[in-house]
């Protein structure tokens, strides 16, 4: 690839009192440019990832990025959206502009403000990322969709409650070290495994600890072409980037295979000339614990129906052969829809430059990330490596 991440910024995720979509955008845009050491006037293009779908009354938001600096006025700015993969859609759009020679420097911002929306409306907004004609009446909203997936997985491969609790416990433990995480509390396996008043069933076999959080937050990265990046203080290169879009209706797919995810991983690894075992870490889309479990299988870490084995062997723990979600993932970090994919790229860049602090993976050299929109509909994989 001919592009590098040269700077980044990240707000805490959670219920952010006193903030707005606008203020969050301005914060990370200005801080990412400062981190890269790039004047705003040198930016060629701006791409904003903002899902919205009813969360914010302001639904024409790309130009809000310009308010980070008067020198951004009159720059090209576009908002993109691809459900929960909106952030990665924005990143990949920036990569395309650089690859086409249309830009040297692209500012990519991802943002969402969800917590100001009443709970019932949150559920309706998120269901817009499903196939409404067939799936909108599933009990439990989007959690119900993944609850159905979990039930089908359990029916085919046996009760996986232990595995889901191990994923939740792992990610919450990892989140303690991430200063940006919404929930920095090690809940432990026993709490995640047992139904309780504080951890009730939400949908199918999924409990509260199996579900990602409703969040506000923003992240930004600055992407530059390789030549420009060489003159800057740091550079994390895109070894590969792949995007695969699958059918929207679950009825048209074997929903237990996440075939779009699997194909995106195969393409990215092939394009990057690397194998899964070459990666130092993976940030993957654990909107629900069942998603992370199936993603182990889709990325090739385990055979179909055998995802639990990598948990039992400790492979995905920090310190294991392939740490997965050392940041705490969406489960602990939070999931402000439009910000998630940009956050993943920023966090992997931090890992590769040794800047991840208390959630640092030792000697991280190559990072992979998977960001998903809908139930494995929009599938984005990036493979990153430090070059400077």
C-alpha positions in Angstrom: 0.0 0.0 0.0 1.1 3.6 -0.6 -0.4 5.2 2.5 0.6 5.6 6.1 -1.1 6.7 9.3 1.0 9.6 10.6 -1.1 11.0 13.5 -4.1 10.2 15.6 -6.4 11.4 18.3 -9.0 9.6 20.5 -11.6 10.8 23.0 -12.7 8.7 25.9 -15.7 6.6 25.0 -18.8 6.6 27.2 -21.5 9.0 28.3 -19.8 12.3 27.6 -21.7 15.1 29.4 -21.5 18.5 27.8 -20.3 17.3 24.4 -22.0 17.3 21.0 -21.2 15.7 17.7 -19.7 19.0 16.7 -17.5 19.4 19.7 -16.2 15.8 19.5 -15.4 16.2 15.8 -13.5 19.5 16.4 -11.5 18.0 19.3 -10.1 15.0 17.5 -9.6 16.7 14.2 -7.4 19.4 15.7 -5.6 17.0 18.0 -4.8 14.5 15.2 -3.3 17.2 13.0 -1.2 18.4 15.9 -0.1 14.9 16.6 1.0 14.4 13.0 2.7 17.8 12.9 0.7 18.8 9.8 -0.8 22.3 9.4 -4.5 22.2 8.6 -3.9 24.0 5.4 -1.9 21.0 4.0 -4.9 18.7 4.2 -6.2 17.8 0.8 -9.3 15.9 1.7 -11.6 15.2 4.8 -13.6 12.1 5.2 -16.1 11.9 8.1 -17.6 8.6 9.3 -21.0 9.3 11.0 -23.7 6.7 11.1 -26.4 8.8 12.9 -29.6 7.1 11.7 -31.6 9.3 14.1 -29.1 9.7 16.9 -28.4 13.4 16.1 -30.8 16.0 14.7 -27.8 17.4 12.6 -27.6 15.0 9.7 -25.3 16.9 7.3 -22.1 16.8 9.2 -19.1 16.6 6.9 -18.5 20.3 7.0 -18.4 20.4 10.8 -14.8 19.1 10.5 -13.9 22.5 9.0 -14.6 24.1 12.3 -11.4 22.6 13.7 -9.4 25.2 11.9 -10.2 28.1 9.5 -7.5 26.7 7.3 -9.7 23.7 6.5 -12.3 25.9 4.8 -12.9 25.0 1.2 -11.3 21.6 1.6 -13.1 18.6 0.1 -15.2 17.0 2.8 -17.5 14.0 2.5 -19.5 12.0 5.0 -19.6 8.2 4.5 -21.8 5.6 6.2 -21.8 1.8 6.3 -23.6 0.8 9.5 -21.2 -0.2 12.3 -18.3 -0.3 9.8 -18.8 3.4 9.1 -15.4 4.3 10.6 -13.5 1.9 8.4 -15.5 3.0 5.4 -14.1 6.5 6.0 -10.6 5.2 6.4 -10.8 3.1 3.2 -12.2 6.1 1.3 -9.2 8.1 2.3 -6.9 5.4 1.1 -8.6 5.4 -2.3 -8.1 9.1 -2.7 -4.4 8.7 -2.0 -4.0 5.7 -4.2 -5.7 7.5 -7.1 -3.3 10.5 -6.7 -6.1 12.8 -5.7 -4.7 13.6 -2.3 -1.4 13.5 -0.4 -2.9 14.1 3.0 -6.4 13.0 4.2 -7.9 13.7 7.6 -10.3 10.9 8.6 -12.7 11.5 11.5 -15.2 9.1 13.1 -17.9 10.2 15.5 -21.2 9.2 17.2 -23.3 10.5 20.1 -25.7 7.9 21.2 -26.4 8.4 24.9 -28.6 11.5 24.5 -31.2 9.3 22.7 -33.9 7.5 24.7 -33.3 3.7 25.0 -36.3 2.7 22.9 -35.2 5.0 20.0 -31.6 3.6 20.3 -33.0 0.2 19.5 -35.0 1.4 16.5 -32.0 3.4 15.2 -29.7 0.3 15.4 -32.3 -1.9 13.7 -31.9 0.3 10.6 -28.7 -1.6 10.1 -30.7 -4.9 9.6 -32.9 -6.0 6.8 -36.0 -4.2 8.0 -38.4 -6.2 5.8 -37.6 -9.5 7.5 -35.7 -8.7 10.7 -37.2 -5.5 12.3 -39.7 -7.5 14.4 -37.1 -9.7 16.0 -37.5 -9.3 19.8 -34.7 -7.5 21.5 -33.7 -5.2 18.7 -30.2 -5.7 17.3 -29.2 -7.7 20.4 -32.1 -10.0 19.3 -30.5 -10.5 15.9 -27.2 -11.6 17.5 -29.2 -13.5 20.1 -30.8 -15.5 17.3 -27.3 -16.1 15.8 -26.0 -17.3 19.2 -29.0 -19.6 19.6 -28.4 -21.2 16.1 -24.7 -21.6 16.9 -25.6 -23.3 20.2 -28.0 -25.6 18.4 -25.4 -26.6 15.9 -22.2 -26.8 18.1 -23.5 -27.1 21.6 -23.8 -24.7 24.5 -21.1 -22.1 24.3 -21.9 -20.1 27.4 -18.5 -20.7 28.9 -16.8 -19.4 25.7 -18.9 -16.3 25.6 -18.2 -15.5 29.2 -14.5 -16.1 28.6 -14.6 -13.5 25.8 -16.4 -11.0 27.9 -14.1 -11.5 30.9 -11.0 -11.2 28.6 -12.1 -8.0 27.0 -13.2 -6.4 30.3 -9.8 -7.3 31.9 -8.0 -5.8 28.9 -10.2 -2.6 29.0 -8.8 -1.8 32.5 -5.5 -0.7 30.9 -7.1 1.4 28.1 -7.6 5.0 29.2 -10.2 5.5 26.4 -12.4 2.6 27.5 -15.9 3.2 28.7 -15.9 0.4 31.2 -12.5 -0.1 33.0 -13.5 -2.9 35.3 -12.3 -6.5 35.4 -15.7 -8.3 35.8 -14.2 -11.8 36.0 -15.4 -15.0 34.4 -17.8 -16.0 37.1 -19.8 -12.7 36.9 -19.9 -12.9 33.1 -20.9 -16.5 33.2 -23.8 -16.3 35.6 -27.2 -14.8 35.1 -27.9 -12.3 37.9 -29.8 -9.1 38.6 -26.8 -7.1 37.4 -26.3 -9.5 34.4 -29.6 -10.6 33.1 -30.4 -12.3 29.8 -31.0 -9.7 27.1 -31.7 -11.8 24.0 -31.5 -15.6 23.5 -28.4 -16.9 25.4 -26.8 -13.4 25.4 -26.6 -11.7 28.8 -25.8 -8.0 29.4 -22.1 -8.8 29.6 -22.3 -10.2 26.1 -23.4 -6.9 24.6 -21.4 -3.8 23.6 -22.1 -0.5 25.2 -24.1 2.5 24.1 -21.5 5.2 23.7 -20.4 8.7 22.7 -17.0 9.3 21.3 -14.8 10.3 18.4 -11.4 9.3 16.9 -9.4 10.7 14.0 -6.3 9.7 12.0 -4.2 11.5 9.5 -3.3 9.5 6.4 -0.4 10.5 4.1 1.1 9.1 1.0 4.4 7.2 1.5 6.6 10.0 0.3 5.0 12.6 2.6 5.1 10.2 5.6 8.8 9.8 5.3 9.3 13.4 6.2 7.2 13.2 9.3 7.9 11.9 12.8 6.1 8.5 12.7 4.5 6.4 10.1 2.3 3.2 10.3 1.8 1.8 6.8 -1.2 0.0 5.4 0.2 -3.4 4.4 -3.2 -4.2 3.0 -6.9 -3.2 3.1 -9.9 -5.2 2.0 -13.6 -4.5 1.9 -16.2 -7.2 1.2 -20.0 -6.5 1.2 -22.4 -9.4 1.6 -26.2 -9.8 1.2 -28.2 -7.8 3.8 -30.9 -10.4 4.6 -29.7 -13.1 6.9 -32.1 -15.4 5.1 -29.8 -15.3 2.0 -26.7 -16.5 3.9 -25.4 -19.1 6.3 -25.2 -16.6 9.2 -23.0 -18.9 11.2 -20.1 -18.6 8.8 -19.5 -14.8 8.4 -18.4 -15.5 4.9 -17.8 -11.8 4.1 -15.5 -11.6 7.1 -13.6 -14.7 6.0 -13.2 -13.4 2.5 -12.0 -10.0 3.6 -9.4 -11.6 5.8 -8.2 -13.9 3.0 -7.9 -11.1 0.6 -6.1 -8.8 3.0 -3.6 -11.4 4.1 -2.9 -12.4 0.5 -2.5 -8.8 -0.6 -0.2 -8.1 2.3 1.9 -11.2 1.7 1.5 -12.4 5.3 -0.2 -15.2 7.2 -2.4 -14.9 10.3 0.4 -16.2 12.4 2.5 -13.3 11.4 0.3 -10.8 13.2 1.2 -9.5 16.6 -2.4 -8.6 17.5 -5.9 -8.3 16.2 -8.6 -5.7 17.0 -11.9 -7.3 16.0 -15.6 -6.3 16.0 -17.1 -7.8 19.2 -20.4 -5.9 19.1 -21.6 -9.1 20.9 -19.4 -11.9 22.2 -20.9 -14.4 19.8 -19.5 -12.2 17.0 -16.0 -12.4 18.3 -16.4 -16.2 18.7 -17.5 -16.7 15.0 -14.8 -14.2 13.9 -12.1 -16.5 15.3 -13.3 -19.1 12.8 -13.8 -16.7 9.9 -10.3 -15.3 10.2 -8.9 -18.8 10.2 -7.8 -19.0 13.9 -10.1 -22.0 14.5 -12.2 -24.4 12.5 -15.9 -24.0 12.2 -17.6 -24.6 15.5 -14.2 -24.8 17.3 -13.8 -21.1 18.3 -13.9 -21.9 22.0 -10.7 -23.9 21.7 -8.6 -20.8 21.2 -10.0 -19.3 24.4 -9.3 -22.5 26.4 -5.7 -22.5 25.1 -5.2 -18.8 26.0 -4.3 -17.9 22.4 -6.2 -14.7 22.3 -5.1 -13.3 25.7 -2.5 -10.5 25.9 0.6 -12.6 26.1 -1.0 -15.4 24.0 0.0 -16.3 20.5 -2.4 -13.8 19.0 -3.9 -11.3 21.4 -7.4 -10.3 20.3 -8.9 -7.0 21.4 -6.1 -5.9 23.8 -7.9 -2.6 23.9 -10.9 -4.2 25.5 -12.8 -4.3 22.2 -16.2 -2.8 21.7 -17.3 -4.8 24.8 -15.3 -2.7 27.3 -14.1 0.2 25.2 -17.6 1.1 23.9 -19.1 1.3 20.5 -20.0 4.8 19.2 -20.9 3.6 15.8 -19.2 6.0 13.4 -16.1 6.2 15.6 -15.4 2.5 16.0 -13.5 1.8 12.9 -11.3 4.9 13.1 -10.7 4.0 16.8 -9.5 0.5 15.7 -7.0 2.0 13.3 -5.7 4.6 15.9 -5.4 1.9 18.6 -3.4 -0.4 16.3 -1.2 2.5 15.3 -0.6 3.1 19.0 0.4 -0.5 19.5 2.8 -0.5 16.6 4.5 2.6 17.8 4.8 1.4 21.4 2.3 4.1 22.6 -0.4 1.8 24.0 0.6 2.2 27.6 -1.0 -0.3 30.0 -2.6 -2.3 27.2 0.5 -2.6 25.1 1.3 -5.9 23.3 5.0 -6.6 23.7 7.1 -6.2 20.5 4.0 -5.5 18.3 5.2 -5.4 14.7 2.1 -6.2 12.6 -1.5 -5.6 13.5 -4.8 -6.7 11.9 -8.2 -5.3 12.4 -11.7 -6.3 11.4 -14.7 -3.9 11.5 -18.1 -5.1 10.7 -21.4 -3.4 9.7 -24.7 -5.2 10.4 -24.6 -8.9 10.9 -21.4 -9.6 8.8 -22.7 -7.5 5.9 -20.1 -4.8 5.6 -16.7 -6.3 6.2 -13.4 -4.3 6.4 -9.9 -5.7 7.2 -6.8 -3.6 7.5 -3.3 -4.9 8.1 -0.9 -2.3 9.5 2.9 -2.2 10.2 5.2 0.4 11.5 7.7 1.8 9.0 9.0 4.8 11.0 
